[in-house]
């Protein structure tokens, strides 16, 4: 009886069961929707957790439409909309790598410029959108954003000149065909082994700006060329058969990279890998004395396990810490001074201990006179290759495209950059002048002299004028480099043109103009001075620093490369034997005083021996007189005792 009653009490009406089932289904659906929302959209800003966010997200095109693998036609994904769904794209655009065209952005101390190279006209011209003395703005020679991206886009991370304002877009109709060059977040943050940044160059060569991030990502293939399309071509419209026959850009996604919900997994890391930085920031010494790649060591910080981004940090705004004293960002946030050499390794001015980030060693500098810390930057002894009697030639990724094979990889490839050159620089923290290692470029270009200033001429215009110059050559002239006679002939043609201003050629540290005899006359001019930018890496360990172990003659010898080495004013034109500029001129020092100081160091060991000998003699004399005094004292005490 009791059992039956219990069974009856546990029964529920059918409609109650139905409601319970619906409630359970609703709860599951609600929970699932929260999970999907968390997966599809990360909250704006950066997560507080140190764990890596799993980027399993939908792809979106430039119109914010979701891309499916079966889409026909398939459009390339946009980083602005795909990444910008969670990260504020406009905030990211403030970053150092993307803000060059922003006139309100800080310029900081001079860094490596973009170098326009044109071998046929013997041109190597430093350009920058930032107001660095010694560089020219791209528009000074008629390079708009479109031409700039064509020339240097291979190492642009997107943004900046790749996303020009509406006025610049309207001035060049090809932007409507190629699409804008958006910031490629994957160029730095991808940890996918299939990521191929070389594809960036290949796509930009075909004017496939819109398609370049996809091509590098490995999510699919891009075929065709926007460069072959007419200005009336619209990449957002379904390509017709005629356009396809002409080779219009098309996309073929790898369907296997999409999950059942149409999402794609991006293997991304918050802190970029050093290999990503190396694509744009590799240096390679060339020449007979340059070591081979396997003979060189990586930066001591990387050897210790650090990554580039451990020191060169930034927030969502991507305003990167550059790590030199007095940089603008550190003035806003003083704690960022910890990421300079002194801030990390040396006690602060108030005597407080150094930051010693990541367990960094504290610099001791036992026995080193303090004047060195007033006259030298830390990098003078610790960074870059050691000085040589003839400054070596170096090639960089941005200037020489080290990532690509071809004729440009020869030792004589333009531009000619020299290192290390020890130049007097201004410490931006306290205004103190100090010597530090630099790379330098001697500008070489054609221009017009007006009111004492030189305005560069685009090398293509010079090349057009040179086509009408006589082809006669001087005896022994190779023809591989522009000769003085050839330069004079082209200057005559430019002088006969309608443009105002006297035509000149700048190269090898001199300005050349037509002389009274029709030949070239050389003179000094500010436009011919070399452009120098500080180098900070690769940092050598303390045992390999200049002067380590008390080796003062690393610098203070009669023939030390640090002071008496020379820098050849090399340029792409054959102007005769290039002048050799001694290092002490870049350092703002006197040759005579350095020679006298060097002679003093020759006799320094003997002087030390003399001092020690003199000190020993004085010590013996003092000891003898001390003993005599002690004897006299004892005699006096003894006499007093006897009387008592």
C-alpha positions as CSV (number, residue, x, y, z in Angstrom):
1,X,0.0,0.0,0.0
2,X,2.7,2.4,1.0
3,X,4.8,1.6,-2.1
4,X,1.9,2.2,-4.5
5,X,1.1,5.5,-2.7
6,X,4.7,6.6,-3.2
7,X,4.6,5.8,-6.8
8,X,1.4,7.8,-7.2
9,X,2.9,10.8,-5.4
10,X,6.0,10.8,-7.8
11,X,3.9,10.9,-10.9
12,X,3.5,14.3,-12.7
13,X,1.0,15.4,-15.2
14,X,2.2,15.3,-18.9
15,X,2.0,19.1,-19.3
16,X,4.4,19.5,-16.4
17,X,6.9,17.2,-18.0
18,X,6.6,19.1,-21.2
19,X,7.3,22.4,-19.4
20,X,10.3,20.9,-17.7
21,X,11.7,19.7,-20.9
22,X,11.2,23.1,-22.6
23,X,12.8,24.9,-19.6
24,X,15.8,22.6,-19.7
25,X,16.2,23.1,-23.4
26,X,15.9,26.9,-23.0
27,X,18.7,26.8,-20.3
28,X,21.0,24.8,-22.5
29,X,20.3,27.1,-25.4
30,X,21.0,30.2,-23.3
31,X,24.2,28.7,-22.0
32,X,25.3,27.8,-25.5
33,X,24.6,31.3,-26.7
34,X,26.8,32.7,-24.0
35,X,29.6,30.3,-25.0
36,X,29.2,31.2,-28.7
37,X,29.3,34.9,-27.8
38,X,32.5,34.5,-25.8
39,X,34.1,32.6,-28.7
40,X,33.0,34.9,-31.4
41,X,33.7,38.2,-29.8
42,X,36.3,39.0,-27.2
43,X,35.4,42.0,-25.0
44,X,37.0,45.2,-26.3
45,X,40.5,45.9,-25.1
46,X,43.1,43.5,-23.9
47,X,42.3,40.5,-21.6
48,X,43.7,40.7,-18.1
49,X,44.8,37.0,-18.2
50,X,48.3,36.1,-19.2
51,X,46.8,33.1,-21.0
52,X,46.8,33.2,-24.8
53,X,43.3,33.9,-26.1
54,X,42.2,31.2,-28.6
55,X,41.4,33.1,-31.8
56,X,38.7,30.9,-33.3
57,X,36.7,33.6,-35.1
58,X,34.8,34.2,-38.3
59,X,36.5,35.9,-41.2
60,X,35.0,39.2,-42.4
61,X,35.4,41.2,-45.6
62,X,35.9,44.9,-45.8
63,X,32.1,45.4,-45.7
64,X,32.0,43.4,-42.4
65,X,30.3,40.5,-44.2
66,X,31.0,37.0,-42.8
67,X,33.1,35.0,-45.2
68,X,32.2,31.3,-45.8
69,X,34.4,28.8,-47.6
70,X,31.7,28.2,-50.1
71,X,31.2,31.9,-50.9
72,X,31.2,32.6,-54.6
73,X,32.9,34.8,-55.4
74,X,35.1,34.7,-52.3
75,X,36.5,38.0,-51.0
76,X,39.7,38.4,-49.1
77,X,39.3,38.9,-45.4
78,X,39.9,42.3,-43.9
79,X,42.1,42.8,-40.8
80,X,40.2,46.0,-40.0
81,X,36.9,44.2,-39.6
82,X,38.1,40.7,-38.6
83,X,40.5,41.8,-35.9
84,X,38.7,45.1,-35.3
85,X,35.6,43.2,-34.1
86,X,37.4,43.0,-30.7
87,X,40.4,45.3,-31.0
88,X,40.1,49.0,-31.6
89,X,41.7,49.4,-35.0
90,X,41.9,53.2,-34.8
91,X,43.7,53.0,-31.5
92,X,46.2,50.5,-33.0
93,X,46.9,53.0,-35.8
94,X,48.6,55.3,-33.3
95,X,51.5,52.7,-33.1
96,X,55.1,53.6,-34.0
97,X,55.0,51.3,-37.1
98,X,51.8,52.9,-38.5
99,X,51.9,56.5,-37.5
100,X,54.6,57.9,-39.8
101,X,52.1,60.0,-41.8
102,X,50.4,61.3,-38.7
103,X,51.7,64.8,-38.2
104,X,50.7,64.8,-34.6
105,X,52.7,61.6,-33.8
106,X,56.0,61.9,-32.0
107,X,59.1,61.6,-34.2
108,X,61.7,60.8,-31.6
109,X,65.4,60.5,-32.3
110,X,66.3,59.8,-36.0
111,X,66.1,56.2,-37.0
112,X,66.7,54.3,-40.3
113,X,65.0,56.1,-43.2
114,X,63.5,54.7,-46.3
115,X,66.1,54.9,-49.0
116,X,65.1,55.5,-52.6
117,X,67.6,53.7,-54.8
118,X,67.9,54.1,-58.6
119,X,71.1,52.6,-59.9
120,X,70.9,54.1,-63.4
121,X,71.0,57.6,-62.1
122,X,73.4,56.8,-59.1
123,X,70.7,57.8,-56.6
124,X,70.4,56.8,-52.9
125,X,68.2,59.3,-51.2
126,X,67.0,59.0,-47.5
127,X,63.3,59.7,-47.2
128,X,61.0,59.9,-44.2
129,X,57.6,61.2,-43.3
130,X,59.0,62.1,-39.9
131,X,60.9,65.5,-39.6
132,X,64.4,64.0,-39.1
133,X,67.2,66.3,-40.2
134,X,69.0,65.0,-43.2
135,X,66.0,63.3,-44.8
136,X,63.5,64.5,-47.4
137,X,59.8,64.0,-47.3
138,X,58.5,61.7,-50.1
139,X,56.4,64.4,-51.6
140,X,59.5,66.5,-52.1
141,X,60.4,64.4,-55.1
142,X,56.8,63.7,-56.1
143,X,56.2,60.4,-54.3
144,X,52.5,60.3,-53.2
145,X,51.2,57.5,-51.0
146,X,50.6,55.3,-54.0
147,X,54.2,55.6,-55.3
148,X,55.6,55.3,-51.8
149,X,53.8,51.9,-51.2
150,X,55.0,50.7,-54.6
151,X,58.6,51.6,-53.7
152,X,58.7,50.5,-50.1
153,X,55.6,48.4,-49.4
154,X,57.6,45.2,-49.1
155,X,58.5,46.2,-45.5
156,X,55.5,48.3,-44.6
157,X,53.2,46.5,-42.0
158,X,50.2,48.2,-43.6
159,X,48.5,51.4,-42.5
160,X,50.2,54.8,-42.7
161,X,50.7,55.6,-46.4
162,X,48.8,52.4,-47.2
163,X,45.6,53.9,-45.9
164,X,45.8,57.5,-47.3
165,X,43.2,60.2,-46.7
166,X,40.3,60.7,-49.1
167,X,42.1,63.4,-51.0
168,X,45.0,61.1,-51.8
169,X,42.6,58.3,-52.7
170,X,40.8,60.6,-55.2
171,X,44.1,61.6,-56.7
172,X,45.1,58.1,-57.7
173,X,42.3,56.0,-59.2
174,X,44.4,52.8,-58.9
175,X,43.5,52.7,-55.1
176,X,39.9,51.7,-56.1
177,X,41.4,48.7,-58.0
178,X,44.0,47.5,-55.5
179,X,42.1,48.3,-52.3
180,X,43.8,50.0,-49.3
181,X,46.7,48.4,-47.6
182,X,45.4,47.7,-44.1
183,X,47.5,47.0,-41.1
184,X,48.5,43.3,-41.3
185,X,48.2,42.2,-37.7
186,X,49.5,38.7,-38.7
187,X,52.9,40.1,-39.8
188,X,53.8,40.5,-36.1
189,X,51.4,38.3,-34.1
190,X,51.2,35.1,-36.2
191,X,52.9,32.1,-34.7
192,X,51.7,29.9,-37.6
193,X,54.7,28.1,-39.3
194,X,52.8,28.5,-42.6
195,X,52.8,32.3,-42.4
196,X,54.8,33.5,-45.3
197,X,55.7,37.2,-45.2
198,X,57.4,37.0,-48.6
199,X,54.0,36.7,-50.1
200,X,53.4,40.3,-49.0
201,X,56.1,41.5,-51.5
202,X,54.7,39.4,-54.3
203,X,51.2,40.6,-53.8
204,X,52.2,44.2,-53.6
205,X,54.1,43.9,-56.8
206,X,50.8,42.9,-58.4
207,X,49.0,45.7,-56.7
208,X,46.9,43.2,-54.7
209,X,46.8,45.4,-51.6
210,X,43.4,44.1,-50.6
211,X,44.5,40.5,-50.9
212,X,48.0,40.7,-49.3
213,X,47.1,39.7,-45.7
214,X,45.3,36.6,-46.9
215,X,48.2,35.5,-49.1
216,X,50.6,35.7,-46.1
217,X,48.3,33.9,-43.7
218,X,48.2,30.5,-45.4
219,X,44.4,30.4,-45.2
220,X,44.1,30.3,-48.9
221,X,45.6,31.2,-52.2
222,X,45.4,34.4,-54.2
223,X,45.6,34.2,-58.0
224,X,45.6,37.0,-60.5
225,X,46.8,40.6,-60.6
226,X,45.0,43.9,-59.9
227,X,47.9,45.6,-61.8
228,X,46.5,44.1,-65.0
229,X,43.0,45.4,-64.4
230,X,41.8,48.7,-65.9
231,X,40.9,51.6,-63.6
232,X,37.2,50.8,-64.1
233,X,37.6,47.4,-62.5
234,X,35.7,47.0,-59.2
235,X,37.1,44.2,-57.0
236,X,33.9,44.1,-54.9
237,X,31.7,43.2,-57.8
238,X,31.4,39.6,-59.1
239,X,34.2,39.3,-61.7
240,X,32.8,38.6,-65.1
241,X,34.3,36.2,-67.6
242,X,36.2,38.9,-69.4
243,X,37.9,40.1,-66.2
244,X,38.8,36.5,-65.3
245,X,40.4,36.0,-68.6
246,X,42.5,39.1,-68.0
247,X,43.7,37.6,-64.7
248,X,41.7,39.4,-62.1
249,X,42.5,38.6,-58.5
250,X,40.6,35.6,-57.2
251,X,40.6,33.9,-53.8
252,X,40.5,30.2,-53.1
253,X,40.2,29.4,-49.4
254,X,41.4,26.2,-47.8
255,X,38.0,24.8,-46.7
256,X,39.8,22.5,-44.2
257,X,40.7,25.6,-42.1
258,X,37.1,26.3,-41.4
259,X,35.2,24.5,-38.6
260,X,31.6,23.4,-38.7
261,X,30.4,26.9,-37.7
262,X,32.4,28.6,-40.4
263,X,35.1,29.9,-38.1
264,X,38.9,29.9,-38.6
265,X,41.6,29.3,-36.0
266,X,44.4,31.8,-36.0
267,X,47.6,30.7,-34.3
268,X,48.4,34.1,-32.7
269,X,50.6,35.2,-29.8
270,X,50.3,38.4,-27.7
271,X,54.1,38.9,-27.7
272,X,55.5,38.7,-31.2
273,X,58.2,36.2,-31.9
274,X,61.7,37.5,-32.6
275,X,61.6,35.9,-36.1
276,X,58.8,38.2,-37.0
277,X,60.9,41.2,-36.0
278,X,63.9,39.9,-38.0
279,X,62.0,40.1,-41.2
280,X,62.3,43.9,-41.2
281,X,65.1,44.3,-38.7
282,X,68.0,42.1,-39.8
283,X,71.5,43.5,-40.6
284,X,74.2,41.7,-42.6
285,X,77.8,42.9,-42.9
286,X,79.4,42.6,-46.4
287,X,82.9,43.0,-47.7
288,X,86.2,41.1,-47.4
289,X,86.5,41.6,-43.6
290,X,82.9,41.0,-42.8
291,X,82.3,37.7,-40.9
292,X,80.0,35.1,-42.4
293,X,76.6,34.5,-40.8
294,X,77.6,31.4,-38.9
295,X,80.5,33.4,-37.3
296,X,78.3,36.0,-35.7
297,X,76.4,35.8,-32.5
298,X,72.9,37.0,-31.7
299,X,72.2,39.8,-29.3
300,X,73.1,38.8,-25.7
301,X,69.5,39.5,-24.6
302,X,68.1,37.0,-27.1
303,X,70.8,34.5,-26.1
304,X,69.6,34.9,-22.5
305,X,66.0,33.9,-23.6
306,X,64.4,37.3,-24.0
307,X,62.3,38.3,-27.0
308,X,62.4,41.7,-28.7
309,X,59.0,42.6,-27.3
310,X,60.1,42.0,-23.7
311,X,61.9,45.4,-23.8
312,X,60.1,47.0,-26.8
313,X,56.7,46.9,-25.2
314,X,53.5,48.7,-25.9
315,X,49.8,48.7,-25.1
316,X,46.8,48.5,-27.4
317,X,47.9,51.8,-28.9
318,X,51.1,50.1,-30.1
319,X,53.2,53.1,-29.1
320,X,56.3,51.0,-28.7
321,X,59.0,51.6,-26.2
322,X,62.2,52.3,-28.2
323,X,64.5,52.2,-25.2
324,X,66.7,55.3,-25.5
325,X,67.0,57.9,-22.8
326,X,64.6,60.8,-23.1
327,X,62.2,59.2,-25.6
328,X,58.8,61.0,-25.7
329,X,56.8,58.1,-24.4
330,X,59.0,57.8,-21.3
331,X,58.5,61.5,-20.6
332,X,54.8,60.8,-20.4
333,X,55.4,57.7,-18.3
334,X,58.7,57.9,-16.3
335,X,58.6,54.2,-15.3
336,X,59.5,53.3,-18.9
337,X,63.0,54.6,-18.2
338,X,63.6,51.1,-16.8
339,X,63.8,49.9,-20.4
340,X,66.9,51.9,-21.2
341,X,70.4,50.5,-20.8
342,X,71.1,52.6,-17.7
343,X,67.6,52.1,-16.2
344,X,67.9,48.4,-16.3
345,X,71.6,47.8,-15.5
346,X,72.8,50.7,-13.5
347,X,71.8,52.5,-10.2
348,X,69.6,55.5,-10.7
349,X,70.9,59.1,-10.1
350,X,69.3,59.2,-6.7
351,X,71.2,56.1,-5.6
352,X,68.3,53.7,-5.8
353,X,69.0,50.3,-7.3
354,X,68.6,49.5,-11.1
355,X,65.4,48.0,-12.4
356,X,67.3,44.7,-13.3
357,X,64.4,43.4,-15.3
358,X,64.3,39.7,-16.0
359,X,67.2,39.2,-13.5
360,X,69.5,41.5,-15.6
361,X,73.0,41.8,-14.1
362,X,74.0,45.0,-12.4
363,X,76.8,46.8,-14.2
364,X,79.9,47.2,-12.0
365,X,82.6,48.9,-14.2
366,X,85.3,48.4,-11.6
367,X,88.2,50.8,-12.1
368,X,86.6,52.6,-15.0
369,X,86.9,56.4,-14.7
370,X,83.5,58.0,-14.3
371,X,84.2,60.4,-17.2
372,X,83.3,57.5,-19.6
373,X,79.7,57.6,-18.4
374,X,79.6,61.3,-19.2
375,X,81.2,61.2,-22.6
376,X,80.0,57.8,-23.9
377,X,76.6,56.1,-24.5
378,X,76.4,52.6,-23.2
379,X,76.2,51.4,-26.8
380,X,79.6,52.8,-27.6
381,X,81.3,49.9,-25.8
382,X,78.6,47.2,-25.9
383,X,76.7,47.4,-29.2
384,X,77.2,46.5,-32.8
385,X,80.4,45.2,-34.4
386,X,83.7,46.3,-33.0
387,X,85.4,49.3,-34.7
388,X,87.7,48.7,-37.6
389,X,90.3,50.9,-39.2
390,X,88.0,51.1,-42.2
391,X,84.3,51.2,-41.3
392,X,82.6,48.2,-42.8
393,X,79.7,48.1,-45.1
394,X,76.4,46.7,-43.9
395,X,73.1,45.8,-45.6
396,X,69.7,45.9,-43.9
397,X,66.4,44.2,-44.5
398,X,64.5,47.4,-45.3
399,X,67.2,48.8,-47.5
400,X,68.4,45.6,-49.3
401,X,65.5,43.2,-49.0
402,X,67.6,40.5,-47.4
403,X,64.7,38.1,-47.3
404,X,64.7,37.7,-51.0
405,X,67.1,36.2,-53.5
406,X,68.4,37.9,-56.5
407,X,71.0,40.3,-57.9
408,X,70.3,42.8,-55.2
409,X,72.1,40.5,-52.7
410,X,75.6,41.3,-54.1
411,X,78.1,43.0,-51.9
412,X,78.0,46.1,-54.1
413,X,74.2,46.4,-54.0
414,X,72.9,49.9,-53.3
415,X,72.5,51.7,-51.0
416,X,76.0,51.9,-49.4
417,X,75.6,52.0,-45.6
418,X,78.6,52.1,-43.3
419,X,79.0,50.9,-39.7
420,X,80.0,51.3,-37.0
421,X,80.6,55.0,-37.1
422,X,81.1,56.7,-33.7
423,X,79.2,59.9,-33.8
424,X,78.6,62.6,-31.2
425,X,74.9,62.6,-30.3
426,X,72.7,64.5,-27.9
427,X,71.2,62.6,-25.0
428,X,67.6,63.6,-25.1
429,X,67.2,63.1,-21.4
430,X,69.6,65.8,-20.1
431,X,71.0,67.4,-23.3
432,X,74.4,66.0,-22.7
433,X,76.6,65.2,-25.7
434,X,77.9,61.7,-25.9
435,X,79.5,59.4,-28.4
436,X,77.6,56.4,-29.7
437,X,77.8,53.9,-32.6
438,X,75.8,54.8,-35.7
439,X,75.1,53.7,-39.3
440,X,75.5,56.3,-41.9
441,X,74.5,56.9,-45.5
442,X,76.1,59.4,-47.8
443,X,73.2,60.8,-49.9
444,X,73.5,60.7,-53.7
445,X,70.9,62.4,-55.8
446,X,70.1,65.0,-58.5
447,X,68.6,68.3,-57.5
448,X,68.2,72.0,-58.2
449,X,69.9,74.7,-56.2
450,X,67.7,77.5,-55.2
451,X,68.5,80.2,-52.7
452,X,71.3,78.0,-51.2
453,X,69.0,75.0,-50.7
454,X,68.9,71.9,-52.8
455,X,65.5,70.4,-53.9
456,X,65.8,66.8,-55.1
457,X,64.6,65.7,-58.5
458,X,62.9,62.4,-59.1
459,X,65.4,60.0,-60.6
460,X,63.0,59.0,-63.3
461,X,63.0,62.5,-64.6
462,X,66.8,62.5,-64.6
463,X,66.8,59.2,-66.5
464,X,64.5,60.6,-69.2
465,X,66.9,63.6,-69.6
466,X,69.9,61.3,-69.7
467,X,68.6,59.4,-72.7
468,X,69.5,62.4,-74.8
469,X,73.0,62.8,-73.4
470,X,76.0,61.8,-75.6
471,X,77.1,58.2,-75.3
472,X,80.8,59.0,-75.6
473,X,82.9,57.6,-72.8
474,X,86.3,58.5,-71.4
475,X,89.1,56.1,-71.9
476,X,89.0,53.3,-69.3
477,X,85.4,54.1,-68.3
478,X,83.6,50.9,-67.4
479,X,80.1,52.2,-67.9
480,X,78.8,50.4,-64.8
481,X,78.8,53.6,-62.7
482,X,78.1,57.1,-63.8
483,X,81.3,59.0,-64.6
484,X,82.1,62.6,-64.0
485,X,81.8,63.3,-67.7
486,X,78.4,61.6,-67.9
487,X,77.2,63.6,-64.9
488,X,78.3,66.9,-66.5
489,X,76.5,66.1,-69.7
490,X,73.3,65.4,-67.9
491,X,73.6,68.6,-65.9
492,X,73.9,70.5,-69.1
493,X,70.7,69.0,-70.4
494,X,68.9,69.7,-67.2
495,X,70.2,73.3,-67.3
496,X,68.6,73.8,-70.7
497,X,65.2,72.7,-69.4
498,X,62.4,75.0,-68.3
499,X,62.7,74.3,-64.5
500,X,64.1,77.0,-62.3
501,X,67.2,76.5,-60.2
502,X,70.7,75.4,-61.1
503,X,70.9,71.6,-61.6
504,X,73.4,69.9,-59.3
505,X,74.5,66.4,-58.3
506,X,75.1,65.5,-54.7
507,X,77.3,62.5,-53.9
508,X,80.4,61.3,-52.0
509,X,80.0,64.1,-49.4
510,X,80.2,66.9,-52.0
511,X,77.9,69.0,-54.2
512,X,78.8,69.0,-57.9
513,X,77.9,71.8,-60.3
514,X,79.0,72.8,-63.8
515,X,82.3,74.7,-63.7
516,X,83.5,77.4,-66.1
517,X,85.2,74.8,-68.2
518,X,82.1,72.7,-68.6
519,X,83.4,70.0,-66.2
520,X,82.3,69.3,-62.6
521,X,83.2,71.6,-59.7
522,X,83.0,70.2,-56.2
523,X,82.1,72.1,-53.1
524,X,80.9,71.4,-49.5
525,X,77.2,71.8,-48.9
526,X,74.9,70.8,-46.0
527,X,72.8,68.6,-48.4
528,X,75.8,66.4,-49.0
529,X,76.4,65.6,-45.3
530,X,75.8,62.0,-44.3
531,X,72.6,60.9,-42.6
532,X,73.3,59.0,-39.4
533,X,71.1,56.9,-37.1
534,X,72.0,55.2,-33.8
535,X,72.4,51.5,-33.6
536,X,71.7,49.6,-30.4
537,X,71.9,46.0,-31.4
538,X,73.4,43.5,-31.4
539,X,74.5,43.9,-27.8
540,X,77.7,42.1,-26.9
541,X,78.3,40.5,-23.4
542,X,80.4,42.4,-20.9
543,X,83.4,40.2,-21.6
544,X,83.4,41.4,-25.3
545,X,82.8,45.1,-24.5
546,X,85.5,47.6,-25.5
547,X,87.9,48.1,-22.7
548,X,86.9,44.9,-20.9
549,X,89.5,43.5,-18.6
550,X,91.3,46.8,-18.4
551,X,92.2,46.9,-22.2
552,X,92.4,50.7,-22.4
553,X,94.3,50.5,-25.7
554,X,91.0,49.4,-27.3
555,X,90.4,53.1,-27.6
556,X,93.4,54.9,-26.2
557,X,96.1,53.6,-28.6
558,X,98.1,55.5,-31.2
559,X,96.2,53.7,-34.0
560,X,92.9,52.8,-32.3
561,X,90.0,52.3,-34.7
562,X,87.7,54.0,-32.2
563,X,89.3,57.4,-32.8
564,X,91.5,57.1,-35.8
565,X,89.6,54.7,-38.1
566,X,88.2,56.2,-41.3
567,X,84.8,56.2,-43.0
568,X,84.8,56.2,-46.8
569,X,82.4,58.6,-48.4
570,X,81.2,56.0,-50.9
571,X,78.5,56.7,-53.4
572,X,77.0,55.0,-56.5
573,X,78.7,57.4,-58.9
574,X,82.4,57.2,-60.1
575,X,83.6,60.5,-58.8
576,X,87.2,59.5,-58.2
577,X,88.8,58.1,-55.0
578,X,86.2,58.7,-52.2
579,X,87.4,60.9,-49.4
580,X,88.2,59.1,-46.1
581,X,86.8,60.9,-43.1
582,X,88.5,60.1,-39.8
583,X,86.4,58.9,-37.0
584,X,87.4,61.7,-34.6
585,X,85.7,64.3,-36.9
586,X,82.3,62.5,-36.4
587,X,83.1,62.5,-32.7
588,X,83.8,66.2,-32.6
589,X,87.3,65.7,-31.1
590,X,90.8,67.1,-31.9
591,X,93.3,64.8,-33.5
592,X,96.2,66.5,-31.7
593,X,94.7,66.0,-28.2
594,X,93.9,62.4,-29.0
595,X,97.5,61.8,-30.2
596,X,98.9,63.4,-27.1
597,X,96.6,61.3,-24.9
598,X,97.6,58.2,-26.9
599,X,101.3,58.9,-26.3
600,X,100.6,59.2,-22.6
601,X,99.0,55.8,-22.6
602,X,102.1,54.4,-24.2
603,X,104.2,55.4,-21.2
604,X,101.4,54.8,-18.8
605,X,102.7,51.3,-17.7
606,X,106.2,52.9,-17.0
607,X,104.5,55.8,-15.2
608,X,102.6,53.3,-13.0
609,X,105.9,51.5,-12.3
610,X,107.5,54.8,-11.4
611,X,104.7,55.7,-9.1
612,X,104.8,52.4,-7.4
613,X,108.6,52.6,-7.0
614,X,108.3,56.2,-5.7
615,X,105.6,55.1,-3.3
616,X,107.8,52.3,-2.1
617,X,110.8,54.6,-1.5
618,X,108.6,57.1,0.3
619,X,107.2,54.3,2.3
620,X,110.6,53.0,3.3
621,X,111.7,56.6,4.2
622,X,108.6,57.0,6.3
623,X,109.2,53.7,8.0
624,X,112.8,54.6,8.8
625,X,111.8,57.9,10.3
626,X,109.0,56.2,12.1
627,X,111.4,53.7,13.6
628,X,113.8,56.5,14.6
629,X,110.9,58.4,16.2
630,X,109.8,55.3,18.0
631,X,113.4,54.8,19.3
632,X,113.6,58.4,20.5
633,X,110.2,58.0,22.2
634,X,111.3,54.8,24.0
635,X,114.6,56.5,25.0
636,X,112.7,59.5,26.5
637,X,110.3,57.2,28.4
638,X,113.2,55.2,29.7
639,X,114.9,58.4,30.9
640,X,111.8,59.6,32.6
641,X,111.4,56.3,34.4
642,X,115.0,56.4,35.6
643,X,114.6,59.8,37.1
644,X,111.4,58.7,38.8
